[in-house]
Amino acid sequence: MDWLRQAALTRPEAAALITRAGTLTYAEMDRAADAVAAIVIGSGPEGAVAFWGERDPATVAAVWGIPRAGATAVAIDPSLPPAESMHLTREAGARGLWAMLEGGIDTLLRRPRPAGGIPEGMPGRARFIVFTSGSEGRRKGVVLSGDNAAAAVAASQERLGNGADDSWLAVLPLFHIGGLSILWRQAATAAPVVLEPEFDVTRCVRLLPTVAFASVVPTMLRRLVEAGAHGGGALRGVLVGGGPADPELLRRALSAGIPALQTYGMTETCSQVCTVAPRDAERDLGTAGRPLRGAEVAIGTDGRIRVRGPMVAAGYLGEAPRDDDWFVTGDLGEIDPAGRLVVWGRADAVIVTGGENVNPVEVERELRHIPGVLDVRVFGEPEPEWGQRVVAEVVLDEGARLDEIRHRARAALAPAECPRRWEVVPRIDPKLQ
């Protein structure tokens, strides 16, 4: 199931990555992945190797090359504070961090192929570790196997009908399952990925009608609609995930000719478990559609969404595998009479802002370490563009300045975790914590 190797053998000259700098073929990306694999193999015994999840061709080569070398690929958010990144790599048992080579993808392509070649990688036992925000106040490493990825890709393709001629716009981070899954889906059909280094709304408005599919979070879709984006051309589906989408936003997108398809999934399910089919965009509006092939979805007595299937991870890093087939999510929802999933929202206190999960307990812990902060409460409040925004109520020591607290918070927290509204209060009501 080394889709990149397979694509390089069957369609070597087909476009694999389309970037602002040019196009890279599947033969070229296969050669770059072999170069990464050779470096990893030469660096020591098997284990885990971390990589910065930047949207760059050299990073894509690492996504394929690290598991091809027999190592576990550990995706790390490059915007995390250094101390947090080091903690996560140690927790994952990473023996090294894949650093961007000077010259990037060109340097990899200039390296000679190893004598004897690199054996076919990405077997079912291949492992990826992708960190997600847990409800206990810490990030958790989800262990995904090659078999999980294969099941997820096959089920997604059956629902969406994407093929070799269908390009996919990638603006989601490669340290998230949403971004990684695009690479897997497209290589499985030897189709192009239109890889953007960041989400530039003006540029994406121009690109949208030129691709067949795209993946966004609700915040991105809102910005696209407000910027006058429209469908047409080759566009067949825009997957909207990372949290429930406002039905009114979906209606506006459909009115603009953008086939917005709400999807439900998470890191633990290797991306999708439910997705609206392109032909059902209008009929299934307001739902996440029906379960994909092989996936089962149920609602527990507590109202939580439960899922099972071959795409669901066995467990978390450092924890014993689940002893139950069903994975109990942190989301509330219902199955409507037509068998479609309706997601209500989070059951716990996690704040979903711009498609990112932010745990208030973790943010509070970091803010309490800042000199001058005596007490703090972090929570989410509705916000039209982001879905929710992070709010911090703080009790400050005498003489402490809020602008200095904000400055230190930006250095200590990931961008999504930084409060967007601050309020200085005389005390924190313990009933609210």
Helices and strands as residue ranges (DSSP letters): H 3-10, E 15-19, E 22-25, H 26-42, E 48-52, H 57-68, E 72-76, H 82-91, E 94-98, H 104-110, E 127-133, E 139-145, H 146-160, E 168-170, H 177-188, E 193-195, H 201-207, G 208-210, E 213-216, H 218-226, E 237-240, H 247-255, E 260-266, G 267-269, E 271-275, G 278-280, E 296-299, E 304-308, E 315-316, E 327-335, E 341-346, E 351-353, E 356-358, H 360-368, E 373-383, E 387-396, H 402-412, G 415-417, E 421-424, G 430-432
